[in-house]
C-alpha cells in the first residue's frame, strides 16, 4: 500500500502543477480564508478520487497485467501532451471562483467537484488504481492534489504572483512522457534493467523535445514558443479574474 501511496502522490502532484485547479485555488484564496479553501478542496478531491479508484480497481481486475502496463504508458504520454498544451480556467469556472455568493465551503467544494470530473488527474487516478493498491492510490492521489493546490495558494499569497507557468508546463510534461515511455519499454522489454529503461525513456523524451523545437514556431505547442515582448510569459487567464 505504501508504494502505491507514494507513487500516486508523486504522479498526481506533478499532474496538478500548472493545472486549472491551481488557478482556481489561487482565486478562491483571494476571496475566502485559506483554510476554508483547503478544506473544500480536500472534500471534493476525496469524493472524486474515491470514484476514480473504484473505476480503476474494477477495470484492473478485468484486464491482463501486461495490457494494463501498455495502456498506462500510452495514457501517461497523453497526459504529457495534454500538460504541454496548457490548461486555463473556462469562463464558467472563473465565474464560480470569483462571483459566487454561496457559503465559502460549498462554493469551493462544488466548483472543484465540477472542475475535476473528467480532468487528467481523475484519469491518472483511474490508471494508477487499475494496477496498484486502491486504498494507497486513493490516499496518495488525494494528498498529492491537496498539496499541489496548497502550494499554489501559498505562493500566490506570499509572492504575490503566479508560479512560472511555462517552466512548470514543460517540466510536468517531460516527467509524464518519461513515465509513459518507461512503462511502454518495460512492457516491450520486461527483462531490461530498470536503469537502462529509465535512461532510454529520458533519451526518447529529449529526442521528442528536440523534434518539437525544430518545428516552425507556428506549429509548436504554445509552451514551446518564445514569449513575445508584448505578451509577458507569466500572463494568463487567471490574471483577468483576479480582483
Secondary structure, DSSP 8 states (H G I E B T S, - for coil): -HHHHHHHHHHHHHHHTT-HHHHHHHHHHHHS-HHHHHHHHHHHHHHHHHHHHHHHHHHHHHS-HHHHHHHHHHHHHHHHHHHHH-----HHHHHHHHH--S-HHHHHHHHHHHHHTTSHHHHHHHHHHTTS-HHHHHHHHHHHHHHHHHHHHHHHHHHSS---HHHHHHHHHHHHHHHHHHHHHHHH-TTS-HHHHHHHHHHHHHHHHHHHHHS-GGGS-GGGS---TTS-TT--HHHHH--
